[in-house]
Amino acid sequence: MGREFIDIFDEWIDSYDASVAGEDPEYRDVFEGYDEILADVANKSFGTVLEFGTGTGNLTAKLVDKGLTVIGIEPNDAMRQLTSDRFPTLKIIDGDLLDFEVDGLSIDTIVSTYVFHHLTDVEKGVALKKYSELLDESGKVIFADTMFITEEAKQAQIVKERSRGFHNVADDLEREYYTTVPVLMDLFIKAGFDVACKQMNDYVWILNATKKMKK
């Protein structure tokens, strides 16, 4: 359910914000346009927002700045405490992409950035159906994440990163569950969403999905 990667963030918590700011050359391409990516997700959000993987609270901050009500879900203890300290009035809950509680609250938008690849494709499908059941008609799911147009493109990127000596990035691509745009769009459609996608850099795409109205 994605929790197998929690410990990685124990090691990354002190340097994460520096990485997303482009200070780590190895991850610079992954986080190119990071602020724009987060702003795009926040600008598409409305109402009460359920955010998966709050991390250090960077997307949370943009949602709060928009005046939105945010409920954060974060499985990593240190990250969850950091976000709670940064936003003491928000509810930041221990949970993950599949196992979480919202205590009966009505959710309008579900968001995440750099998170959904922690689920296998099968788990992604299960999660999206759960989100569809949680949302009212016209509710939204807006995810920004690393994905590739084809599996061949993913493998080519791994080769490219190893040729540059960027083995940490290549290892990430091989270890975690990065999928393709067509696969993920199909999973959204099967879960009852209309979905559009937009590429933001060589790695990251934003998927903007709206729950279909029942006929």
C-alpha positions as CSV (number, residue, x, y, z in Angstrom):
1,M,0.0,0.0,0.0
2,G,3.0,2.3,-0.5
3,R,4.2,2.1,3.1
4,E,7.2,0.0,2.0
5,F,8.8,3.3,1.0
6,I,8.3,5.3,4.2
7,D,11.8,4.8,5.5
8,I,13.3,6.5,2.5
9,F,11.8,9.8,3.7
10,D,13.4,9.4,7.1
11,E,16.7,9.8,5.3
12,W,15.4,12.6,3.0
13,I,13.5,14.8,5.4
14,D,16.4,17.2,6.1
15,S,17.4,17.7,2.4
16,Y,14.0,17.3,0.7
17,D,13.3,21.0,0.3
18,A,16.8,21.6,-1.0
19,S,16.2,18.8,-3.6
20,V,13.0,20.3,-4.9
21,A,14.6,23.7,-5.1
22,G,17.1,22.2,-7.6
23,E,20.1,22.1,-5.3
24,D,20.7,18.4,-5.9
25,P,21.9,18.0,-9.5
26,E,20.8,14.3,-9.6
27,Y,17.1,15.2,-9.0
28,R,17.1,18.6,-10.7
29,D,15.2,17.3,-13.8
30,V,12.6,15.5,-11.7
31,F,11.8,18.7,-9.8
32,E,12.1,21.2,-12.7
33,G,9.2,23.7,-12.4
34,Y,8.3,22.4,-9.0
35,D,6.7,25.6,-7.8
36,E,4.6,25.8,-11.0
37,I,3.6,22.2,-10.7
38,L,2.3,22.7,-7.1
39,A,0.6,26.0,-8.1
40,D,-1.2,24.2,-11.0
41,V,-2.5,21.5,-8.7
42,A,-3.6,24.1,-6.1
43,N,-5.3,26.3,-8.7
44,K,-7.4,23.4,-10.0
45,S,-8.6,22.5,-6.5
46,F,-11.7,23.6,-4.7
47,G,-13.7,23.2,-1.5
48,T,-12.5,20.7,1.1
49,V,-9.3,19.1,-0.1
50,L,-7.9,15.7,0.9
51,E,-4.1,15.8,0.4
52,F,-2.1,12.5,0.2
53,G,1.5,12.7,1.2
54,T,1.8,16.1,2.8
55,G,5.6,15.7,3.1
56,T,7.1,19.0,4.3
57,G,3.9,20.9,3.5
58,N,4.8,22.7,0.3
59,L,1.5,21.9,-1.6
60,T,-0.4,22.3,1.7
61,A,0.9,25.9,1.9
62,K,-0.4,26.7,-1.6
63,L,-3.8,25.1,-0.8
64,V,-4.1,27.1,2.4
65,D,-3.1,30.3,0.7
66,K,-6.1,29.8,-1.6
67,G,-8.3,29.7,1.4
68,L,-9.1,26.0,1.0
69,T,-9.9,23.6,3.8
70,V,-7.2,20.9,3.9
71,I,-7.1,17.5,5.5
72,G,-3.6,16.0,5.2
73,I,-2.8,12.3,5.0
74,E,0.9,11.4,5.7
75,P,2.3,7.9,6.7
76,N,5.8,9.1,7.7
77,D,5.9,10.1,11.3
78,A,8.7,12.7,10.9
79,M,7.0,14.3,7.8
80,R,3.6,14.3,9.5
81,Q,5.0,16.1,12.6
82,L,6.8,18.6,10.4
83,T,3.6,19.5,8.6
84,S,1.6,19.6,11.8
85,D,4.1,22.0,13.3
86,R,4.0,24.2,10.2
87,F,0.2,24.2,10.1
88,P,-1.0,23.7,13.7
89,T,-4.6,24.4,12.9
90,L,-4.9,21.7,10.2
91,K,-5.8,18.0,10.6
92,I,-2.8,15.9,9.5
93,I,-3.6,12.3,9.9
94,D,-1.6,9.0,9.9
95,G,-2.7,7.2,6.8
96,D,-1.8,6.3,3.2
97,L,-3.2,6.2,-0.3
98,L,-5.4,3.2,0.5
99,D,-5.8,3.2,4.2
100,F,-7.2,6.5,5.6
101,E,-10.2,8.0,7.4
102,V,-12.0,11.3,6.9
103,D,-14.6,10.8,9.6
104,G,-17.5,11.3,7.3
105,L,-16.4,14.7,6.0
106,S,-17.5,15.7,2.6
107,I,-14.5,15.9,0.2
108,D,-14.5,18.0,-2.9
109,T,-10.9,17.6,-4.2
110,I,-8.3,14.9,-3.7
111,V,-4.7,15.9,-4.5
112,S,-1.1,14.6,-4.3
113,T,2.2,15.5,-5.8
114,Y,5.1,13.0,-6.3
115,V,3.1,10.3,-4.4
116,F,0.9,8.0,-6.4
117,H,3.8,5.9,-7.8
118,H,4.1,4.3,-4.3
119,L,1.2,2.1,-5.4
120,T,1.3,-0.7,-7.9
121,D,-0.9,-0.4,-10.9
122,V,-3.4,-2.8,-9.4
123,E,-3.4,-0.8,-6.1
124,K,-3.8,2.4,-8.1
125,G,-7.0,1.1,-9.6
126,V,-8.4,0.1,-6.2
127,A,-7.5,3.5,-4.8
128,L,-9.2,5.4,-7.6
129,K,-12.4,3.5,-7.2
130,K,-12.3,4.3,-3.5
131,Y,-11.8,8.0,-4.3
132,S,-14.7,7.9,-6.8
133,E,-17.0,6.5,-4.0
134,L,-15.8,9.2,-1.6
135,L,-16.4,12.2,-4.0
136,D,-19.7,13.7,-4.9
137,E,-20.5,14.1,-8.6
138,S,-18.1,16.6,-10.2
139,G,-15.6,16.1,-7.4
140,K,-12.0,16.2,-8.6
141,V,-8.7,14.2,-8.3
142,I,-5.6,16.1,-9.3
143,F,-2.4,14.2,-9.2
144,A,1.1,15.3,-10.3
145,D,3.6,12.5,-10.5
146,T,6.4,11.0,-12.5
147,M,5.1,8.8,-15.3
148,F,6.1,8.1,-18.9
149,I,4.3,8.0,-22.2
150,T,5.4,4.4,-22.8
151,E,7.3,1.7,-20.9
152,E,10.1,2.1,-23.5
153,A,10.4,5.8,-22.7
154,K,10.8,4.8,-19.0
155,Q,13.5,2.3,-19.8
156,A,15.3,4.9,-22.0
157,Q,15.2,7.4,-19.1
158,I,16.8,4.8,-16.8
159,V,19.6,4.3,-19.3
160,K,20.1,8.0,-19.7
161,E,20.3,8.6,-15.9
162,R,22.8,5.8,-15.5
163,S,24.9,7.2,-18.3
164,R,25.0,10.5,-16.4
165,G,26.1,8.7,-13.2
166,F,22.7,9.5,-11.6
167,H,22.3,6.1,-10.1
168,N,20.0,7.2,-7.2
169,V,17.4,8.4,-9.7
170,A,17.8,5.3,-11.9
171,D,17.4,3.1,-8.8
172,D,14.2,5.0,-7.9
173,L,12.7,4.4,-11.3
174,E,13.5,0.7,-11.1
175,R,12.4,0.2,-7.5
176,E,9.1,2.1,-7.3
177,Y,5.9,1.7,-9.3
178,Y,6.2,4.4,-12.0
179,T,3.5,3.7,-14.6
180,T,2.6,5.0,-18.1
181,V,0.2,7.8,-18.9
182,P,-2.1,5.5,-21.0
183,V,-2.3,3.0,-18.2
184,L,-3.1,5.6,-15.5
185,M,-5.7,7.4,-17.7
186,D,-7.4,4.1,-18.3
187,L,-7.6,3.4,-14.6
188,F,-9.2,6.8,-14.0
189,I,-11.8,6.2,-16.7
190,K,-12.6,2.7,-15.3
191,A,-13.1,4.3,-11.9
192,G,-15.7,6.7,-13.3
193,F,-13.7,9.9,-14.1
194,D,-13.2,12.1,-17.1
195,V,-9.5,12.8,-17.2
196,A,-7.1,15.1,-18.9
197,C,-3.3,15.2,-18.7
198,K,-0.5,17.7,-19.1
199,Q,3.2,17.2,-19.2
200,M,5.2,19.5,-16.9
201,N,8.8,18.3,-17.4
202,D,10.7,15.2,-18.6
203,Y,9.3,13.3,-15.6
204,V,6.1,14.8,-14.3
205,W,2.6,14.9,-15.7
206,I,-0.5,16.4,-14.1
207,L,-3.7,14.4,-14.3
208,N,-6.8,16.4,-13.8
209,A,-9.8,14.1,-13.3
210,T,-13.5,14.9,-12.6
211,K,-16.0,12.4,-11.4
212,K,-18.6,11.7,-14.0
213,M,-22.2,12.5,-13.4
214,K,-24.5,9.5,-13.2
215,K,-26.8,9.1,-16.2
